[in-house]
């Protein structure tokens, strides 16, 4: 996944989590993999050395993840919850929606790296997240799914 110069929204805690993972990969895992590669080289013929091939594959994956995390850090925009307003929906807000069946649900709008729909944290890039951005209390939010049109009304913005 190449993120180029795309802005990446993160909460303060989400940013710290990315930094911790990046630090772990660069300062611990890289060294462990390098040692595994060296140990595998000492076993002899590299053309039939499964340990060497596996370590090189893990090294490639790890370097790719490091590059991805460095791009995320470079393009991170930290969501400052103290600057959020409840006027219109923006990344970082929690929104209470009422469905057509009078069922209310709450969603927190977060960046894609922190999204977890099972816990009500949806990405600003998801269809519902995109549809909510900029909307105000009382406005209708409509998304189209394979199952048809779904309409919500914004009850509150926190």
C-alpha positions as a printed Julia matrix, in Angstrom:
158×3 Matrix{Float64}:
   0.0     0.0    0.0
   1.7     3.19  -1.17
   0.3     6.3    0.46
   2.37    8.92  -1.4
   1.52   12.4   -0.09
  -2.01   11.59   1.05
  -2.88   13.2    4.38
  -3.23   10.56   7.11
  -5.53   11.47   9.98
  -4.53   10.02  13.35
  -5.51   10.57  16.93
  -2.65   11.37  19.29
  -2.76    7.79  20.6
  -2.87    6.4   17.06
   0.21    8.44  16.14
   2.07    7.14  19.21
   1.12    3.59  18.22
   2.58    4.09  14.72
   5.79    5.54  16.21
   6.1     2.59  18.63
   5.65    0.06  15.81
   8.16    1.91  13.62
  10.69    2.03  16.46
  10.21   -1.7   17.17
  10.7    -2.63  13.51
  13.74   -0.41  12.97
  15.56   -1.02  16.24
  14.62   -4.57  17.19
  13.15   -6.6   14.35
  15.71   -5.46  11.75
  18.54   -6.7   13.98
  16.81  -10.02  14.68
  16.25  -10.61  10.97
  19.85   -9.66  10.13
  21.06  -12.22  12.68
  18.76  -14.87  11.2
  20.1   -14.13   7.71
  23.69  -14.37   8.95
  22.97  -17.65  10.76
  21.31  -19.06   7.65
  24.28  -18.02   5.47
  26.57  -19.99   7.74
  24.58  -23.13   6.94
  26.04  -23.19   3.45
  24.34  -23.43   0.04
  21.84  -20.55  -0.15
  20.0   -21.96  -3.18
  18.39  -24.7   -1.08
  18.36  -22.93   2.27
  14.77  -22.5    3.49
  15.83  -20.56   6.59
  17.68  -18.03   4.44
  14.77  -17.64   2.01
  12.31  -17.21   4.87
  14.49  -14.62   6.62
  14.99  -12.67   3.38
  11.23  -12.74   2.78
  10.59  -11.46   6.31
  13.22   -8.77   5.78
  11.48   -7.63   2.61
   8.09   -7.51   4.35
   9.57   -5.62   7.32
  11.31   -3.04   5.12
   8.04   -2.52   3.23
   6.17   -1.97   6.49
   8.87    0.46   7.69
   8.51    2.46   4.47
   4.73    2.49   4.86
   4.92    3.66   8.48
   7.48    6.35   7.61
   5.09    7.67   4.95
   2.23    7.67   7.46
   4.36    9.63   9.95
   5.48   12.08   7.26
   1.9    12.74   6.14
   0.24   12.52   9.55
  -2.28   15.1   10.59
  -2.97   14.71  14.29
  -6.61   15.18  15.22
  -6.73   17.76  18.0
 -10.02   17.03  19.75
  -9.82   20.35  21.61
 -10.22   22.18  18.29
 -13.22   20.17  17.09
 -16.57   21.87  16.92
 -20.01   20.32  17.0
 -21.19   22.55  14.16
 -20.53   20.15  11.31
 -19.05   16.66  11.08
 -15.28   16.44  10.73
 -12.64   13.81  11.35
 -12.43   13.26  15.1
 -16.12   13.84  15.85
 -18.48   11.24  17.25
 -21.82   11.36  15.47
 -25.15    9.95  16.6
 -27.29    8.9   13.65
 -30.92    7.84  13.55
 -31.82    5.3   10.88
 -35.16    5.21   9.05
 -36.32    2.53  11.52
 -35.77    4.98  14.44
 -32.7     3.03  15.55
 -29.86    5.25  16.79
 -26.18    4.42  16.35
 -23.0     6.27  17.23
 -19.92    6.42  15.05
 -16.56    8.07  15.63
 -14.99    9.41  12.45
 -11.3     8.48  12.38
  -8.54    8.13   9.82
  -8.4     4.87   7.87
  -5.47    3.52   9.95
  -7.55    3.59  13.13
 -10.88    2.45  11.71
 -12.61   -0.48  13.4
 -16.26   -0.71  12.33
 -16.92   -3.37  14.98
 -16.31   -0.76  17.68
 -18.06    2.12  15.9
 -14.85    3.72  14.59
 -15.34    4.36  10.89
 -12.92    5.8    8.38
 -13.38    9.25   6.94
 -12.8     7.47   3.61
 -15.63    4.95   4.04
 -18.9     5.62   2.2
 -20.69    6.53   5.44
 -17.76    8.57   6.73
 -17.52   10.52   3.47
 -21.27   11.1    3.41
 -21.24   12.54   6.95
 -18.32   14.97   6.54
 -19.53   18.56   6.54
 -23.1    17.69   7.52
 -24.91   19.37  10.43
 -27.36   18.2   13.09
 -30.74   17.47  11.49
 -29.33   16.89   8.02
 -29.84   13.67   6.12
 -26.97   11.34   5.29
 -27.57    8.94   2.41
 -25.39    6.05   1.29
 -25.98    3.5   -1.42
 -25.09   -0.12  -0.74
 -25.52   -3.3   -2.76
 -28.67   -3.81  -0.66
 -30.05   -0.41  -1.63
 -30.33    3.13  -0.31
 -29.79    3.76   3.41
 -30.75    7.06   4.96
 -29.79    8.46   8.36
 -30.5    11.73  10.16
 -27.77   13.33  12.24
 -29.04   13.58  15.82
 -25.92   14.97  17.46
 -22.26   15.77  16.86
 -19.82   15.43  19.72
